[in-house]
Amino acid sequence: MTTTAANTAANLLTDNPELYEARFPDRERIAGRWAEDCLRRYGAGERVLDIGCGTGRDAAHLHRAGRTVTGADLSDAMLEYARAHHPGPEYVRADLRGFDLGQEPFDAVVCLDSALLYCHTNEELDGFLASCRRCLTPGGLLVAEMRNGAFFLGRTELLDAPTTNGFTWQGTAYRSTTTLYVDRTAQLLRRTRTWTADDGCPPVEQRSAWRLLFPQELRHVLTAHGFEVLALYDGPGPRTEPPWREGDLPAETADADRLHLVARLTHHR
Ligand SMILES: C[S@@+](CC[C@H](N)C(=O)[O-])C[C@H]1O[C@@H](n2cnc3c(N)ncnc32)[C@H](O)[C@@H]1O
């Protein structure tokens, strides 16, 4: 394995964008289509920032839909891959917990697949929303899709037992054992994943964490930053079962394991 045991911040999947896309395929571009549907439904202008853009596949979909797109991510590996494999958008390095791209204002910020939940602390969340407010035009939209913290209230099905997975990539067979647990003090969902590979390397342990945000908490912090919540619901969306399809209307609940958010910046300064 290319990662080392000492480097626990490394992530085999997000450090290897090609593998990331292979493990989480979205051949029908449901995430990009869902985001475009939200942007259209709420009348967003053409300039869009996809923050935490990863491999760039959603940013490129929005570009193909006729938008002027900037994709931003903290990972150089992701940005390099995005430029090579999903051209069209401009790709830049930025930290979503506090950014200023120094560009013309955007009409919308898109933040998919729980990237927003890398804001672990309230200060980081404030940093993200203050940055969105700074970079958006008055009336601009924030469209986000993430895990729902409220799902874990009284439900342990994702926490009860480790899950295992196996796949072969570039001739090496990998096996992962994943444990999720709730760190109530930090209000984080923590993940420990141990990788073994048949290439003779010792096992590697990698740790990640996501903020557990609750729908009412999210409404409150958005309002405090000048946003009006237009929609906040659990499905259907790109990562729900069944997944979203064109024409589907949002549910009125925020109970299941994903949250979908559309908010408008109503108080610009
Ligand atoms: C789960 S992936 C989601 C990628 C993409 N949005 C998608 O839906 O396929 C999370 C992405 O967030 C990026 N990321 C993690 N922390 C970040 C931060 N602080 N600022 C910007 N991007 C970050 C990672 O590099 C990774 O590409």
The ligand as a Tripos MOL2 file, in Angstrom:
@<TRIPOS>MOLECULE
LIG
   27    29     1     0     0
SMALL
NO_CHARGES

@<TRIPOS>ATOM
      1 C1        -16.7430   12.4540    0.0160 C.3       1 LIG1
      2 S1        -15.7850   13.4650   -1.0680 S.3       1 LIG1
      3 C2        -17.0800   14.2130   -1.9860 C.3       1 LIG1
      4 C3        -16.6020   14.5920   -3.3490 C.3       1 LIG1
      5 C4        -17.6610   15.1100   -4.2740 C.3       1 LIG1
      6 N1        -18.3190   16.3070   -3.7640 N.3       1 LIG1
      7 C5        -18.6840   14.0310   -4.5620 C.2       1 LIG1
      8 O1        -19.8370   14.2180   -4.1660 O.co2     1 LIG1
      9 O2        -18.3060   13.0420   -5.2100 O.co2     1 LIG1
     10 C6        -15.2480   14.7370   -0.0280 C.3       1 LIG1
     11 C7        -14.2850   15.6980   -0.6870 C.3       1 LIG1
     12 O3        -14.0900   16.7650    0.2180 O.3       1 LIG1
     13 C8        -12.7160   17.1320    0.1660 C.3       1 LIG1
     14 N2        -12.4020   17.8340    1.4140 N.ar      1 LIG1
     15 C9        -12.1870   17.3240    2.6470 C.ar      1 LIG1
     16 N3        -11.9400   18.3060    3.5290 N.ar      1 LIG1
     17 C10       -11.9890   19.4780    2.8260 C.ar      1 LIG1
     18 C11       -11.8320   20.8430    3.1720 C.ar      1 LIG1
     19 N4        -11.5670   21.2030    4.4230 N.pl3     1 LIG1
     20 N5        -11.9520   21.7680    2.1890 N.ar      1 LIG1
     21 C12       -12.2060   21.4160    0.9100 C.ar      1 LIG1
     22 N6        -12.3860   20.1270    0.5230 N.ar      1 LIG1
     23 C13       -12.2730   19.1760    1.4750 C.ar      1 LIG1
     24 C14       -11.9780   15.8360   -0.0240 C.3       1 LIG1
     25 O4        -10.6890   16.0600   -0.5680 O.3       1 LIG1
     26 C15       -12.9140   15.1020   -0.9720 C.3       1 LIG1
     27 O5        -12.5780   15.3530   -2.3110 O.3       1 LIG1
@<TRIPOS>BOND
     1     1     2 1
     2     2     3 1
     3     2    10 1
     4     3     4 1
     5     4     5 1
     6     5     6 1
     7     5     7 1
     8     7     8 2
     9     7     9 1
    10    10    11 1
    11    11    12 1
    12    11    26 1
    13    12    13 1
    14    13    14 1
    15    13    24 1
    16    14    15 ar
    17    14    23 ar
    18    15    16 ar
    19    16    17 ar
    20    17    18 ar
    21    17    23 ar
    22    18    19 1
    23    18    20 ar
    24    20    21 ar
    25    21    22 ar
    26    22    23 ar
    27    24    25 1
    28    24    26 1
    29    26    27 1
@<TRIPOS>SUBSTRUCTURE
     1 LIG1         1 GROUP 0 **** ****
